[in-house]
Amino acid sequence: MSLPEARYQRQMQLPRFGAEGQARIGAARVLVVGCGALGTVVCEQLVRAGVGSRGGSGSGSLTIVDRDTVELSNLQRQTLFTEQDARRGVPKAEAAKARLAQVHSTAVVRAFVDDLHAANALDYAKRCDLIVDCLDNFETRALLNDCAVALRLPLMYGGAVGLTGMSAALLPHGEGVHAAFGGSVGWSDARTTPCLRCLMPDLPAPGEVASCESAGILGATAGIVASLQAGTALRLLAEGAEHVPAQLVRFDLSSLRFESVSLAGARDASCSCCMARRFAALESPHATAGCRVVCGRNAVEVHLGGALGEEEFARLESRLRGAGVVASSLHGGTRLVKVDLSAQGEGPTGISVLAGDAATLAIVDGTRDLEQARATIARWIGV
C-alpha cells in the first residue's frame, strides 16, 4: 500500500469514496471564508481528509480568507490556535495555515488576510469549486450566496450560537451544470435547493438576531456545525450531489434534539437572487470595503487598500512610531505592525496594521465608534 493510500485508508473504505473519490477530494479547490469557531474545525477536517493534497501535480487547494487576529477569548472554541498565537496577535488565516502545514505538509493552503466585500468576492469565488460559509454576519453571507448563485457553486451554510446550530448544503439553481472535476459536483435542476435568499428574503439587520458575543457559545456547538459542513462537503466532492440528501439539519444541545428539514422543492419561484438573478449584495454601491466593528471585540476594522510595497510599508511603520511604541512581525505572507496608543490618554488603545498579499487592514482597539476609529487612522496613518 502506498503512503497516500495508507493515510486515507479508513476514509477510502466508505461507500462511493475509494481511490476515485479520494482523487477528487485531493484535486478540490475549496474556499473557506471565516477562520473562527467554524472555520478552524472545517479547515482542519478538510486538510486531514486530503483537500489540496494534489496541489503539486494538479489544481487542488484550500483557500482561507479571514480579516481578524487571534486573541485569548478565541481559544475556547477555535481549535487551530495557541496561546502563543494570541499573545502575538497572529492573523487567523496565517496562524491556521502554519498549523495545517504541521498536520499535512504537502497540502496546498493559501491564506489571505482580507475583508470579503463586493469588489473582491467574485475573484475569490472564481478560484474555487466549493464554498464553505464560516461567517458571523449576514451581510457577508449575502455576498457568498450571490457568488454561489452567479457561478453555480455549492455553498456549505452553517450557523452556531449558544447551544443551537444548523447546517445545509445549498446547491443553487442556474443555467447549465457546474462541472468541477469533470462534473463530479454537478447537479440536475431537479436536485437544486433554495439559495440563502429563498430561505431569508429579508436578511436580519445587525443586532436583530442573537450572536456569540451577546448569547455566548459552547465550543462543542460550533464543532458539530463545522463537522456537518466539512462532512457534507467531502461527500459532495467524493460521491457527487445525487448521494447527499437535500436537508437542513438543526439541533439544540440543551434538549439534545436533532431534526432535519427537507429542502427538496422548497426553492422560492419568485426569489430575486437564484430565479431573477439579481445580485443585490454584489451590486450594491454601499457593499464595499470600509469600516466595521469587529465581532466580539471592542475594536473597529478599517480597510486601507491593496497590498503595500516594501517602501510603502516602511513609511507607514515610520508614521506609527510617532504615536507610541511599535512592534513589527512577519507571519507567512502577512506583515504585522502594532502600536500602543495608551500614552495618548483617552480614546483608542492601539492600532494593528496587517499588510498581506491581497489587502492592507487596520484594527483600531479600544473603541466601537466608527468615526472615532476613522479619525484615529487619519491622524496616525493619514488615510
C-alpha positions in Angstrom: 0.0 0.0 0.0 1.4 3.4 -1.0 1.8 6.2 1.6 -1.1 8.3 0.3 -3.4 5.2 0.4 -2.3 4.4 3.9 -3.0 7.9 5.0 -6.6 7.8 3.7 -7.3 4.1 4.1 -10.2 4.4 6.6 -11.8 7.1 4.5 -11.4 5.3 1.2 -13.3 2.3 2.7 -16.5 4.4 2.8 -19.2 3.7 0.1 -18.6 5.6 -3.1 -15.3 7.1 -1.9 -12.4 4.7 -2.9 -9.4 5.8 -4.9 -11.5 7.8 -7.4 -13.4 9.7 -4.6 -10.1 10.4 -2.8 -8.6 11.7 -6.0 -11.5 14.1 -6.4 -11.0 15.3 -2.8 -7.3 15.9 -3.4 -7.9 17.9 -6.6 -10.7 20.0 -5.0 -10.3 23.8 -4.8 -12.2 24.8 -1.6 -12.8 28.3 -0.3 -13.4 28.8 3.4 -14.5 32.3 4.4 -14.1 33.0 8.1 -11.5 31.2 10.2 -13.1 31.3 13.7 -15.1 28.7 15.6 -16.5 27.1 12.5 -13.6 27.8 10.1 -10.8 26.3 12.1 -12.7 23.0 12.5 -13.7 22.9 8.9 -10.2 23.7 7.6 -8.6 21.0 9.8 -11.1 18.3 8.8 -10.8 19.1 5.1 -7.0 19.1 5.1 -6.8 15.9 7.2 -9.2 14.4 4.6 -6.8 15.4 1.8 -8.2 18.5 0.3 -5.4 20.2 -1.7 -3.1 17.2 -1.4 -2.7 17.0 -5.1 -1.7 20.7 -5.4 1.8 19.8 -6.6 0.5 18.0 -9.7 -3.0 19.3 -10.0 -5.1 22.3 -9.0 -6.2 21.2 -5.6 -6.0 23.8 -2.7 -7.7 25.1 0.4 -8.0 28.9 0.4 -8.7 30.7 3.7 -10.0 34.3 3.8 -10.2 36.0 7.2 -9.6 39.5 8.4 -9.1 39.1 12.1 -6.2 38.3 14.5 -6.1 35.7 17.3 -7.0 36.7 20.8 -7.2 34.8 24.1 -11.1 34.5 24.1 -10.9 32.6 20.8 -9.0 29.6 22.3 -12.1 28.2 24.0 -13.5 27.1 20.6 -11.1 28.0 17.7 -9.2 24.8 17.5 -6.2 25.6 15.3 -4.8 28.4 17.5 -2.5 28.5 20.5 -1.7 30.8 23.5 1.4 32.0 21.6 -0.8 33.0 18.6 -3.0 35.0 20.9 0.0 36.7 22.7 1.5 37.7 19.3 -1.9 38.7 17.7 -1.2 36.5 14.7 -3.6 36.9 11.8 -6.0 34.0 11.9 -5.6 33.0 8.3 -1.8 32.8 8.7 -1.9 31.0 12.1 -4.3 28.4 10.6 -2.0 27.9 7.5 1.0 27.4 9.8 -0.8 24.8 11.9 -2.2 23.0 8.9 1.3 22.7 7.5 2.1 20.6 10.6 -1.0 18.5 10.0 -0.4 17.8 6.3 2.9 19.1 5.0 2.1 18.6 1.3 -1.4 20.1 1.2 -1.6 23.5 -0.6 -3.2 26.0 1.8 -3.5 29.7 0.8 -4.1 32.3 3.4 -5.5 35.8 2.7 -5.8 38.3 5.4 -8.6 40.2 3.8 -12.1 41.5 4.2 -14.6 40.0 1.8 -16.6 42.7 0.0 -18.4 43.3 -3.2 -15.2 44.3 -5.1 -13.3 41.1 -4.4 -15.8 38.4 -3.5 -16.2 37.1 -7.1 -12.5 37.0 -7.6 -12.1 34.6 -4.6 -15.1 32.5 -5.6 -13.9 32.1 -9.2 -10.8 30.3 -7.9 -12.8 27.5 -6.2 -15.2 24.6 -6.8 -17.0 24.7 -3.5 -17.5 27.4 -0.9 -17.8 27.0 2.9 -19.6 29.8 4.8 -18.0 30.1 8.2 -19.0 33.7 8.8 -20.6 35.5 11.7 -22.6 38.2 9.9 -25.4 38.1 7.3 -24.1 41.0 5.2 -21.1 38.9 4.1 -23.2 35.8 3.9 -25.3 37.5 1.3 -22.2 38.2 -0.7 -21.2 34.5 -0.7 -24.7 33.5 -1.6 -24.6 35.8 -4.6 -21.3 34.4 -5.7 -22.6 30.8 -5.3 -25.7 31.5 -7.4 -23.8 33.6 -10.0 -21.2 30.9 -10.6 -23.4 27.9 -9.7 -21.1 26.7 -6.9 -22.1 24.5 -3.9 -22.3 26.6 -0.7 -22.0 24.9 2.7 -24.0 27.1 5.1 -23.6 26.9 8.8 -24.5 28.9 11.9 -24.0 28.4 15.6 -24.8 30.3 18.7 -25.3 29.3 22.4 -26.3 25.6 22.3 -28.0 25.6 18.9 -26.8 25.2 15.4 -27.8 24.4 11.8 -26.2 23.4 8.6 -27.2 22.8 5.0 -25.6 22.2 1.6 -27.1 24.8 -0.8 -27.0 23.8 -4.5 -28.3 26.8 -6.4 -30.5 27.0 -9.4 -28.9 28.3 -12.6 -28.0 27.8 -16.2 -26.2 24.6 -17.1 -24.5 22.3 -14.6 -21.4 23.2 -12.6 -18.6 20.9 -13.9 -15.9 20.9 -11.3 -13.6 17.8 -11.7 -15.4 16.7 -14.9 -18.9 17.0 -13.4 -18.4 15.3 -10.0 -20.1 18.2 -8.2 -22.6 18.7 -10.9 -26.4 18.5 -10.2 -29.5 18.5 -12.2 -32.2 21.2 -11.9 -34.3 18.7 -10.0 -31.6 18.4 -7.4 -31.3 22.2 -6.8 -32.1 23.6 -3.3 -33.2 27.0 -2.1 -30.5 29.7 -2.0 -30.0 31.7 1.1 -32.2 34.5 -0.2 -35.0 31.9 -0.8 -34.8 31.0 2.9 -34.2 34.6 4.1 -35.6 37.1 1.7 -35.1 39.9 4.2 -31.7 39.3 5.9 -31.6 40.1 9.6 -30.3 43.6 10.5 -27.2 43.9 12.7 -28.2 43.1 16.3 -31.6 41.6 15.3 -30.5 38.0 16.0 -28.5 36.6 18.8 -24.8 36.3 18.3 -21.9 34.6 20.1 -21.0 37.9 21.5 -24.5 38.5 23.1 -25.5 34.9 23.8 -22.2 33.1 24.2 -21.4 29.7 22.6 -20.2 26.3 23.6 -17.2 25.1 21.7 -19.0 21.8 21.0 -21.9 23.5 19.3 -19.5 25.1 16.8 -17.7 21.8 16.4 -20.9 19.9 15.5 -21.9 22.5 12.9 -18.4 22.6 11.4 -18.3 18.8 11.2 -21.6 18.8 9.4 -20.3 21.3 6.9 -17.0 19.5 6.4 -18.6 16.1 6.2 -21.2 17.2 3.6 -18.5 19.0 1.6 -16.4 15.9 1.5 -19.3 13.7 0.4 -20.2 16.1 -2.4 -16.6 16.1 -3.6 -16.2 12.3 -3.4 -19.6 10.9 -4.1 -21.5 13.6 -6.1 -24.7 15.5 -5.3 -27.1 12.7 -6.1 -26.0 10.8 -3.0 -26.2 13.7 -0.5 -29.7 14.4 1.0 -31.1 17.9 0.5 -31.7 18.6 4.1 -31.3 21.4 6.6 -30.1 20.0 9.9 -30.9 21.8 13.2 -30.0 20.8 16.7 -30.3 22.1 20.3 -27.8 20.7 22.8 -30.0 21.9 25.7 -32.6 19.3 24.9 -30.4 17.0 22.8 -32.9 17.3 19.9 -31.7 17.0 16.3 -34.0 17.4 13.3 -33.8 17.5 9.6 -36.0 19.6 7.3 -36.2 18.7 3.6 -35.1 21.4 1.1 -36.5 19.4 -1.9 -38.9 21.6 -3.8 -38.5 24.5 -1.3 -37.0 26.9 -3.8 -38.9 30.2 -3.9 -40.1 30.7 -7.5 -40.1 34.5 -7.0 -36.6 34.6 -5.5 -34.8 37.8 -6.6 -31.4 36.0 -6.5 -31.5 32.5 -7.8 -34.6 32.9 -10.0 -34.4 36.6 -11.2 -30.6 36.6 -10.9 -30.4 40.0 -9.3 -27.3 40.0 -7.1 -28.1 42.8 -4.6 -25.1 42.2 -2.3 -22.6 42.1 -5.2 -24.1 45.1 -7.0 -24.9 47.3 -4.0 -22.9 50.6 -4.2 -22.6 50.5 -0.4 -21.3 47.0 -0.2 -17.6 47.9 -0.5 -14.6 47.6 1.8 -14.7 50.3 4.5 -15.1 50.3 8.2 -16.9 48.0 10.6 -17.0 46.8 14.2 -15.1 43.5 14.8 -17.5 40.9 16.1 -16.9 40.0 19.7 -14.3 42.7 20.3 -14.1 46.3 21.4 -12.4 47.1 18.1 -13.0 48.5 14.6 -11.5 47.3 11.4 -10.6 49.8 8.7 -9.8 48.8 5.1 -6.7 50.7 4.0 -6.5 49.5 0.4 -4.5 46.9 -1.5 -1.1 45.3 -0.9 1.8 47.5 0.1 5.3 47.5 -1.3 8.4 47.5 0.9 8.8 51.3 0.7 5.2 52.0 1.4 5.1 49.7 4.4 8.3 51.3 5.8 6.7 54.8 5.5 3.6 53.6 7.3 5.7 52.0 10.1 7.6 55.2 10.4 4.4 57.3 10.8 3.2 54.9 13.5 6.3 55.4 15.5 5.2 58.9 16.2 2.1 57.5 18.1 3.8 55.2 20.5 5.8 52.0 21.0 5.8 49.9 17.8 6.3 46.2 17.4 6.7 44.5 14.0 6.5 40.8 13.0 6.1 38.7 9.9 3.6 35.8 9.7 3.7 33.9 6.5 3.0 36.4 3.7 1.5 39.0 6.1 3.4 41.7 7.9 2.0 43.0 11.2 2.9 46.2 12.9 1.3 47.2 16.2 1.4 50.5 18.1 0.4 51.1 21.7 -1.7 54.3 22.0 -2.2 54.1 25.7 0.2 57.0 26.3 -2.1 59.2 24.2 -4.7 59.3 27.0 -8.4 58.8 26.3 -9.6 57.2 23.1 -8.4 54.0 21.2 -5.7 52.0 22.9 -3.9 50.7 19.9 -3.6 50.1 16.2 -2.7 46.9 14.4 -1.9 47.1 10.7 -2.0 43.8 8.7 -0.4 44.1 5.3 -0.9 40.9 3.2 -0.7 39.9 -0.4 -4.3 40.9 -1.2 -5.1 43.8 1.1 -4.0 46.1 4.0 -6.2 46.3 7.0 -6.0 48.2 10.3 -7.7 47.2 13.5 -8.3 50.0 16.0 -8.6 48.6 19.5 -10.4 50.3 22.4 -13.4 51.7 20.5 -16.6 50.6 18.7 -17.2 54.0 17.3 -16.6 54.0 13.5 -16.0 57.7 13.3 -13.5 57.7 16.2 -11.7 54.8 14.5 -11.5 56.6 11.2 -10.2 59.7 12.9 -7.5 57.7 14.7 -6.4 56.2 11.4 -6.4 59.6 9.7 -4.3 61.1 12.5 -1.6 58.5 12.7 -1.6 56.9 9.2 -3.0 59.6 7.1 -5.6 57.6 5.2 
